[in-house]
Amino acid sequence: MKFLAVTLIVHRPDPVTGVLKPTHDRLREVVDNAVLAEELGFDGFGVGERHERPFLSSAPTVVLSHLAALTRRIRLFTAVTTLSLLDPVRAYEDYATLDHLSRGRLDLIIGKGNGTAQRELFQVTPEDQWDRNAESYDVFRRIWRQDRITADTRFRPPLKDAEVWPRPYQRPVRVWHGSATSRESVDLAARHGDPLFSANVTHPIEPYAELIDHYRERWAHYGHDPARLTVGAGTAGLLVARTSQEAAQTYRPVFEANLAFQKETGLPVVFETVEDFVERSSALIGSPQQIVDKVHRYHERFGHSVLHVHADAGGLPDSVHRDSLERFQSEVAPALRHALPDPPFPWEPVSPVP
């Protein structure tokens, strides 16, 4: 199994202290966390893309390019690239450049994105967002594979025998499809024979497991090799402590502050207590053995070979969060790497081109 540390670069007051960090400090924190993730042995670091409050992740290619210069081994992920909002030609130019700067360490996770404000910002409607996502991905993947492209597009000017530069380092780049609840994303992934990354954050396991089952059905429908099917899954939180009691006690203030925020802003409340959150959500909160057992339970249902955890402290003291990441890599990851399979492809650049 491979492990990613992921951030959406949320920028709101600390849920426990109420302190809001300056923007430059929050971005510096992301950079430091990526360098730490490589030092600790994580396999990848992901940066989200959002174009609305309270996120600072509107320019993931800029952030990831900076991280490419500061790291050497770790793979760099988008989480997710919101292709329904973007011109696929411009997105290709940015990511092909990043692909070269990182010497082929780029993986993309794409999706239509969430949020009414960012949809309105780019004048995308609920009715056309799925068609935009599918068209943008079709153009994007064709540009990556073909030196010239002709495309009769609906949502951007048509392309006729167009060249787009630079040509990529990886031929092709690996593209995952991020999905929270949508069968459309699942079907798009299966149609192209691409891996799926389940958000697996907000709810208990059942709805995510159902979507992954649907992905497997569609994968077979499109005639792909079952041995190549690949699933990744997210988690709702991380705190690895010496004992389960210590973990729950330490995480309780964070949970209660987040619960109060959900109620104040009218967000749906799924887990009413920290005990329920630890037990039924995907959060990895507990002793090392407790977390190993939980990942195994999810793996039995998902069959996933890649797992992401939170790169950010998210309300925990920085020292506690760092200790948790270190304990995860020293006491949890080795057991899971030994027992659970890796993805069915090399974790290196795909067919690097001179």
N, C-alpha and C positions, 0 to 999 in steps of 0.2 A: 504494500500500500504506500502511496505517496501522500505528502502532507503540504498544504499551502497555508500561509498566513495572509489574510485578506482584510482590506480596509475600504470602506465607502467614503472615508474622510468626512464623517459627520462632524459638524461644528455647531454645537449647542452647549449651554452651561453644563458643567460636570453634574451628573445626576445626584451626587451626594453633597458636594461642597457648594454648588451653585456658581462656581467660578467659570467664566468664559475666557479661554485662552485667546490671545491675539492671533489673527490669521497666520502670520508668518511663523509663530511658534507651533501652531497646529500642523502646518505643512512640514516644518522641521522635524516634528515628532514622527510623521509618516516616514521621512527619510531615515531617521535613526532606527525605526522599527524594522525597516527593510534590511538595513545593514545587520541588525541583530538577528533577524530571521536567517540570513545566510550564515552568520557565525555559529548559530545553534544547530544548523543542519537541516533546516526546512528545504523542501524540494522546489517550492515556488512562492512567489509573493504577488498578490493580486491587488489592483487598484480599480475601484468602481468608476462608473460614469453617471452623474446626475446633473441636472441643469435647473435646480431649484433649491430653495431653503430646506433644510439646514446643511447642505452638502457643499464641500469645496472641491468636488471631483469633476468639474466641468471640462478639464483638459487632461485626461489620463495619459495621452501620448507625451505631453510635456513632463509630467511626473515620472513616468516610466523611463523616458530617455535619460533623465537625471539619475535615476536608480541604475540604469544600465552602465553609466560611467563609474559608479561607486561599488559595483558588485562584479563578480567574475563567474560564478557558478550557477546561482539560483535562476530558475526560469521565471519570466515576467509575464503575468497574466492580466487581462482586462476582466472586470467583474461587475457589470457587463458593458460591452460596447453597444450603445443604443442605436443600432443601424436604422431603425424606423424614423429617427430624427435627422439622420446625416445624409449628405450627398456621398454615395458610395465611391465616387472617383476621388473626392478629397480625403475620405477616410482611408482609402487604399494608399494614397501618397504618404499620409502621415505614418501609417503602420508599416509600410514597406521601408521607409526611412528608419524607423525604430528597429525593424528587423535587422538591418545592417549594423546599426550602432550597437546592438546587443549581441551581434554575431550569432544570430539565429536562436536566441533564447526566448523568443516571443511565442506565447500561446494566446489565442483570442477566445473569450467567452462572449457570445453575442446574444442580444435579446431586444425586444421592442421597448423595454424600459417601463417604469411605473411613474405615476404622478401626473395630475391634471395640469399643474403650472408649467412643467417643462413641455408638455404636449402643446399647450396653447402658445408657448414661446416660439415654437417651431411650426405653428399652424398645422398640426397633425390632429386629425379627428379620431374619435373612437371607432368610427366606421371604416376608416382607411388605414389604420395603424398596422394591421396584420398584412395587408397587401403591400404597404410600404416596406415592412420588414422583409418580406419574402423577395420583393423585387430588388431591394438594396443588396441583400445577400447574394442573389443570383449574379448581379453585376459585379459585386466585390470579388466573388470567388472566380469568376471568369477572367477578370483583369489580372488576378494573381497568377492564373495558369496560362494565359494567352498573351502573346506579344502585341496583338491587335484585336480590337473588339468592336463588333457592331451590335447594337441593342436598341430595339424600339421600345423605349421606356415611357411610363406614364407620369412618374413623379419627378423627373429631371429631364433636361433636354436629351433627345436621342443621341446615340453614339454611332458614328459611321467610320469604320476602319480606323478607330482611334488608338493612339499609342499613349500609355501612361507610364511615367517614370518616377522613381527609379524602378528597375526590375528587381524583384525580391531576392533576398539571401536564401530563404527556404522555398523549396518548390515541392509542395505548397506549404503554407503555414497551417498548423493544426487549429481548427475552429471547433469549439464546444458551443452548445446551445443551452443558455440558461433558461430555466423554467421554474416558476413558482406554482402556478395553477393552470396554465394554458396548454390545451391539447394541440393548438396550432404550432407552438414552438417545438413540442415533442415530435409532431409529424414532420416538420421541416428538417429536424435533425435526422430522423430515420430515413427520410427520402434521400438525403445526400450521403448517408452512411457516416454521419458525424457523431462524435460522443455527446452525451447529455450531461448537464450539470444541474442537479436539483437544488433549489434554494434551501428547502428543508429547515426553515427558520421559525416561521410564525405559528404553525400548528403542530399537533401530535403527528405521528408517523403516517397515519392512514392515507390522507389525500396525496401525499408525495409518493407513497408506495403504489397507489393506483395509477398515477401518471407514469411511473417507471414501468409498471406492467404494460401500460398502453404503448410505451416506447418499444418494448420488446416485441409486442404484437406487430407494430408497424414496421419494425426492423425486418421481421420475418416476411411480412407482406411485400416489402420491396426487394426481397431476395438476397439480402446481405449475409455474409458469413457470420454465423452466431458467435464464433470465436473472437470476432473483432469488436463486438458490442462493448461499449465502455460507458460507465456511469461514475460521476462524481457527486458528492453531497456536501452541503454546508452544515453548520452548527449554529446554535442560538446563543452561545456563550462559552467561556472557558475559565475554569479555575481548578487547577490540580493542586491539592493540598496533601498533607501527610495522612489525614483521616477524612472520612466523609462528613463527620460532625464539624470539624474545623472548616471545611470548604463551605458548607451550608451557612454556618455562622458568619463567615467572612463575606459571603456573597449577599447575605440578607439585606443590608442597607442599599446595595445597588438595585436589587430586585424591587424593593419597596419604593424606591425613588422612581424607577421606571414605571411601576404600576400606577403611581400617583400621576405621572405625566400622561399615561394612556387615558386615565379617567378624565383628567382635566381637558384634554384635547379631543375627547370623544372617540378615541381609537378603540377598536374592539378588544376586550379583555378575554384572553384564552386561559390563562393560568392565574388563579387568585392567590396562591401562596407559593413561597419559595420551595416548599417541599414538593408541591405538585409540579412546579417548573423543573426541578431537578429530576423528578421521576418520569414525567410524560413528554417533556420537550426534548429537542435534540441537544440541548446544552450539555457540555461536558464539565460537570461540576461534581467533584468528589475526590476520593483517593485514587491513586494510579490504577489499582485493580478494578475499582468501581467503573472507571472510565473505559478501561480495556473491555470489560464485560458489556458495557453499553454499546460501544462501537461494534462489537460482535453481534449484538442483537439487531442493530440497524443493518449490518452487512447481510445477515440472514434474509432480510426482507428486500434490501436494495441490490445486493451484489455489487456494491461500489468498490472501486479500487483507488479513488482519490478522495481525500477529505480536507475541507478547509476549516480553520479556526480563526478567531478574531485576532488580528494583529494589534488592535488598540486595547488600552486598559479599560475603557468604557465605564469609568467610575471607580475602579479598583485603584488603590495606591500604586504608583509606578513600580515600586520595589516588589509588591505582591504579584503584579502582573508579570514582571520579568522572572521571578521565581517560578511562577506557574508555567511559563513557556519553557524554562530550563528543565523543570521536572517532567513536562510533557515529552520533551525530546530525550531525556535520559531514562525515564521509567515507563512511559506509555508507548511512544513510537517504536522502540525496538521490538516490543512484544507483538505489536500489530504488523510491523514489517515482516516479521518471521512467520506469522500465522496467516496473513491475508495476501492475496495476489496483487501484483503490480498491474498497471494497464497493459494491454497487449500490443504495445509499441515502445520503441526506445525513448528514453527521456533525454534526447539530444536533438540538436537541429535536424530538421527534415531535409535530406538531400541538399546540403549546402552548395550553392552555386558560386564559382569564383567571381 
